[in-house]
Amino acid sequence: MLLAIDVGNTNSVIALYDGDRALATWRTSTSSSRTADEYAVWLSQLMAMANYKLSDITDCVISSVVPQSLFHVRNLSRRYFNREPFVVSADTIPGVDVRIAKPSEAGADRLVNAVGAFVAYGGPLIVVDSGTATNFDIVAADGAFEGGVIAPGINLSMQALHDAAAQLPRVAIQKPPQVIGKDTVGAMQSGVFWGYVSLIEGLLARIKAEYPAPMKVVATGGVASLFEGATPSIDIFDHDLTIRGLFEVYKRVKAKR
């Protein structure tokens, strides 16, 4: 069985595959101090609940944007699966042309999303990944990664608003019933939520105006579900896009070997 691990800045997603079939998927908060042994304890308990065990794992693929966490999950594979994991980077993904000035700067998560989106939906397209940052990644008609836009994530914006303004409380992010807030909480929720919808719509419109061909828009990421039904600018919501893209990368690597 294959264990696919996608380590993001805020959350990590771990999926167990048997052949082409996803057996289970788990999500945990990312902690750069979580050791390989702690990962093993957490994972063994979840696998036991699904009637699997660590010894069932025969291979491991990792995508990470957190260097310290990468160190620990790499050790998890070495110590508990007795396997050297395959770690995704701009230099290790077969069949993806990275068309930016410095290909090594392309984040593993952005490349994995590009692969997953192209396999599922073709191209050209825009992948909107809403997490700690909000990424707008451009995938060409031939599957190449052509760069994009990186903006602060919605949670960062809400946190910054609370931290920088002494009288503004910490509030949950949700779709408000109306744009004009009637109290402080409502005004903050409207500003962050509809402000981000406008950011998404505005950047998508500018990208499409600049790009020489029609483009589909696919949304994914930990907070993408917040925007479902809020904007017609997003064509498809695919919450498992990144982990499926990571599995597709593994299949390509395995076929090449």
N, C-alpha and C positions, 0 to 999 in steps of 0.2 A: 504494500500500500504506500501511497505517496502522501506526505504531509506538505501542504503549501502554506507558507507563512508570509503575510503581508503586514509589515510594521509601518504604521503611519505615525505622525507626530502626536495625535490624540488617541487613536484607537488602533488595535491590531486585530486582524482577521486571520483565523487559522481554519483550514479546511482539510478534510481527509478524503482521499480519492482511492477507489479501487478500479483500475482501468480507466475508462472514460466517465465513470459514475461517481458523483459526489455523494459520499456517505453521510457526512456531517459537517456543519460549519459553526464555529464559535467565535465570539467577539470579546475582547478584553481591553481595558484601558492600557495604553502604552506607558511603561515605567522604565526609564533607562537604567535604573538600579536593580531591576528584577533579574536575578541570576538564572543560570541554566538549570540549577537544581529546583528553584522555585517554579520556573516554567514547567519542569517535569512533573512536579507534584500537582500543579493546577491541571495540566493536560491529562495526566493519568486518571484523575478523578472524573473528568468530563468523558474521556474515552470509555471508562468503565461503565458509566451511565448509559452509554450507547452500545455496550457489550463488545468493546474492543480494548486492546491493551497496547502499551508502548512497543512491545516486541513485534507487533503486526506491521510496524512501519519499516519499509525497506529503502525509501528514498526521501529526499527533502529538497524543496526549492524555496528560496527566500528572496523577497523584495523588501528593502528597508530604506527609509530616509532618516533613520536615527542611528548614527554610527555606534554609539555605546550599546544600544539594544542589539544591533547586528552582531556584535562581539558575543553577547550572551546566547542568542538563538543559534549562532553558528556552533557554539560549544554544546548546546542542547543536542544538536544533531550528531556531533562527534561522540559525545559521551554516552547518550542514551539510545541512539539508533545505529551507532558504529558506522556512520556514513559521513563523508565529506559533502556538505550541501552544495547545491548549485546556487550561486548568488547572482541575481540579475543586475546588470549595469548596461550602459550604452555600448560597451565593448563585447558583451556576451550574448545579446539577443540575436539569433539568426534571422536573416531575412527582413530586417528593419533598417531602412536608410534614415539616418538622423541628419536632417538638413538644417542644421543651425551652425553658427560660427564656431562654437566649441562643443562638439558632441558629448564630451565627457561631463559637461555641466547639466545634461538632461537627467532629471530625477528618475529613479527607477519606477516610481509610482506612475509618472506621466507616460513612460514608455510602455509599461504593462497595460495601462488604460488604452493606449493607442492600438496595441495588438488585440486586446479583447474587443474593442469597439469595431475595428476593421473586420475581424473574423465574423462578428455577429451582424453587422449592418453595412459593410462596404464603406466606400468613401467617394468623395471627400466628406468629412464631417468635423464637427466640433464636439469635444468631450468637456463637459462642465463638471468638475469634481469639487464638491463642496465639503471641505473639512476644516482643518486648522487654517489653511489657505484656500482660496477659491481659484482653481486653475481652469483656464480655457485653453485646451490643447487642440492643435490643428492636425488632422490626419488627411493625407492626400489621397487621390483616387487610386494610387498604387500601394497604399498602406504606409507610406513614409511619414515620419514625424517631422512637422514643419514649424515647430515652435508654438508660441501662444502668448497668453497673458497670465500673470500671477497677481492676485489681489488678496488683501487680508480676509480671513474667514469671518463669518457672521458672529461666531462666538467671541473671537478676538475683539471685534468692534464693540460688542456689548460689554465685555470685560473692561475695555479701555474707557468706555463711557462712565462706568461705575468707579473705576480707579481714579480717574482724573477730575471728576466733579464730586465734591464732598457731599452735596445734598441729593445726589441721584442714587437710588437704591439698586441692589442687584435684583434683576427680574428674569423670569423665564422667557425664552424666545418662543413666540407663537404668533399665529396669524390673528391680528386684532379684528374686531367686528367692523370697524370703520377706519378710515385714514386719519381723520381728525380725532386726536386723543382728548378725552374729557378729564383726565387726571394725569399725574406724572407717569405712572406705570404705563397707562395706555399710550401716552405720547412717546415714551421710549420704545415700547414694542412696535408702534407704527413706524417710527423713524428707522429702526434697525431692519424690521421685516420688509417694509415697502421700499426702503432705501436699497436693500439688497436685491429685491426684485427689479428695481429700476437699474441698478448696476448691471445685473445679468442681461436684461433686455437691451440696455444701451451698448454694452460691449459686444453682444452677439450681433446687433445691427451694424456696428462699425466693422467688425471682422468680416461679415458677409459683404459689406459694401467694398471692402478692400480685396476680397478674394475673387479670383476670376471665374468661379463656377458655383452653382447652387450647392448648398451644404445642409446635411441633416444635423440635428443637435441632440446629443445624448447626455443625460444628467446622471451622475452617480455620486457616491460619497456619503459620509455619516449623517449629514443634515439635509441631503437632497430632498427627502420626503417632505420637508417643510414647505417646499415650493410647488408640490403637486397641486394642480388646479389653480395656481395663482398667476400663471403666465402662459400664454399660447406660444411663446418663443421656444419652448423646449418640446421637442417632438417625442422623445422616448425617455422614460425613467427606468434605469437598470441598476438596481442596488447591489447586484453581485458581479458587476462588470470587472472590477479590479482582480478579484480572486480567480475569475474565469480566465482573464487575460494571463495571469500568472501560470495557470495550468496549461494554457496554450503555449506559452514560452517553454515550459518544461517539455511538452510533447515535441516541439521543434528541436530542442537540444538533444533529446533522446533519439529522434530520427536521424539527426546529423551524426551522432556518435555511432 
